[in-house]
Amino acid sequence: MKFISSETGEMVMMAETARPLLQAMGKACTARGVITKAEMPLAAEALKRYLAAQAGQEPQLSEAEEAEIPPMARPVGMQQRAWPLLNMLGRTARARKESHIVWEAAADFGQPPDT
């Protein structure tokens, strides 16, 4: 799926990552949606609260594990995955009056697919 900001451009994110982030911001995981400028400060705060609650669940490596695992093979936590969206929210919120963020996906993605 893609997030598209009127101010910062496009960002691609997997639906599995975007789902909890959008839900934390109180947004439905529909094929298309919008975050208006008026919604951005509250959405960013809600997202930060969600990430703070998730912090203890992030993958943690010992120093020995970190030394053995190449950087590109290390687990990536939700904090790292959410940072570009938080940045996009902040930059777009500070922009001109009519700024917004939209998202586009191939289909609604509110529920994880059956495995």
C-alpha positions as CSV (number, residue, x, y, z in Angstrom):
1,M,0.0,0.0,0.0
2,K,1.0,3.6,-0.4
3,F,0.8,6.7,1.8
4,I,0.8,9.8,-0.3
5,S,1.4,13.2,1.3
6,S,0.5,16.5,-0.5
7,E,3.8,17.8,1.0
8,T,6.3,14.9,1.2
9,G,5.6,12.5,-1.6
10,E,4.9,8.8,-1.5
11,M,5.8,6.0,1.0
12,V,5.2,2.3,0.5
13,M,4.3,0.1,3.4
14,M,3.2,-3.5,3.7
15,A,-0.5,-3.8,4.8
16,E,0.6,-6.0,7.8
17,T,2.6,-3.0,9.1
18,A,0.1,-0.3,8.1
19,R,-2.9,-2.1,9.7
20,P,-2.0,-1.6,13.4
21,L,-0.7,1.9,12.7
22,L,-3.9,3.0,11.1
23,Q,-6.0,1.3,13.7
24,A,-4.0,3.0,16.4
25,M,-4.8,6.4,14.8
26,G,-8.5,5.4,14.7
27,K,-8.6,4.9,10.9
28,A,-10.3,2.1,9.1
29,C,-8.1,-0.1,6.9
30,T,-9.9,0.5,3.7
31,A,-8.5,0.5,0.2
32,R,-8.5,4.3,0.2
33,G,-8.5,6.8,3.0
34,V,-7.4,10.2,4.1
35,I,-5.8,11.9,7.1
36,T,-6.8,15.6,7.1
37,K,-4.6,18.4,8.4
38,A,-6.9,18.8,11.3
39,E,-6.6,15.1,12.2
40,M,-2.8,14.9,12.0
41,P,-1.8,16.1,15.5
42,L,-4.2,13.7,17.3
43,A,-3.3,10.9,14.9
44,A,0.4,11.4,15.6
45,E,-0.2,11.4,19.4
46,A,-2.3,8.3,19.2
47,L,0.4,6.6,17.1
48,K,3.1,7.6,19.6
49,R,1.0,6.1,22.5
50,Y,0.6,2.9,20.5
51,L,4.4,2.7,19.9
52,A,5.2,3.4,23.5
53,A,2.9,0.5,24.5
54,Q,4.6,-1.7,21.9
55,A,8.1,-0.8,23.1
56,G,8.5,-3.8,25.4
57,Q,7.5,-6.2,22.7
58,E,10.1,-5.1,20.2
59,P,12.8,-7.6,19.2
60,Q,15.9,-7.3,21.4
61,L,19.3,-8.6,20.5
62,S,22.1,-9.2,22.9
63,E,25.5,-7.5,22.1
64,A,26.8,-10.9,21.0
65,E,23.8,-11.6,18.7
66,E,24.1,-8.1,17.3
67,A,27.8,-8.7,16.5
68,E,27.0,-11.9,14.7
69,I,24.0,-10.8,12.7
70,P,24.6,-8.5,9.7
71,P,22.7,-5.2,10.0
72,M,20.4,-6.0,7.0
73,A,19.4,-9.4,8.7
74,R,18.5,-7.9,12.1
75,P,14.8,-7.8,13.1
76,V,13.0,-4.5,12.4
77,G,10.6,-3.4,15.1
78,M,7.4,-1.4,14.8
79,Q,9.2,1.7,16.1
80,Q,11.5,1.7,13.0
81,R,8.7,0.8,10.7
82,A,6.4,3.6,12.0
83,W,9.0,6.4,11.9
84,P,8.5,7.3,8.2
85,L,4.8,7.7,8.8
86,L,5.3,9.8,11.9
87,N,7.7,12.0,10.0
88,M,5.2,12.3,7.2
89,L,2.5,13.3,9.6
90,G,4.6,15.9,11.3
91,R,5.9,17.5,8.1
92,T,2.5,17.5,6.4
93,A,0.9,19.0,9.5
94,R,3.3,21.9,9.5
95,A,2.7,22.6,5.8
96,R,0.2,24.8,4.1
97,K,-3.4,25.0,5.1
98,E,-4.9,22.4,2.6
99,S,-2.3,19.7,3.2
100,H,-3.4,16.0,3.6
101,I,-2.2,12.4,3.5
102,V,-4.1,9.7,1.6
103,W,-3.5,6.0,1.4
104,E,-4.2,3.6,-1.4
105,A,-4.2,-0.2,-1.3
106,A,-5.3,-2.9,-3.7
107,A,-8.2,-3.8,-1.4
108,D,-9.5,-3.3,2.2
109,F,-7.0,-4.8,4.6
110,G,-8.8,-4.6,8.0
111,Q,-8.3,-8.2,8.9
112,P,-5.1,-10.3,8.5
113,P,-5.5,-12.9,5.8
114,D,-6.2,-16.5,6.9
115,T,-3.2,-18.6,7.1
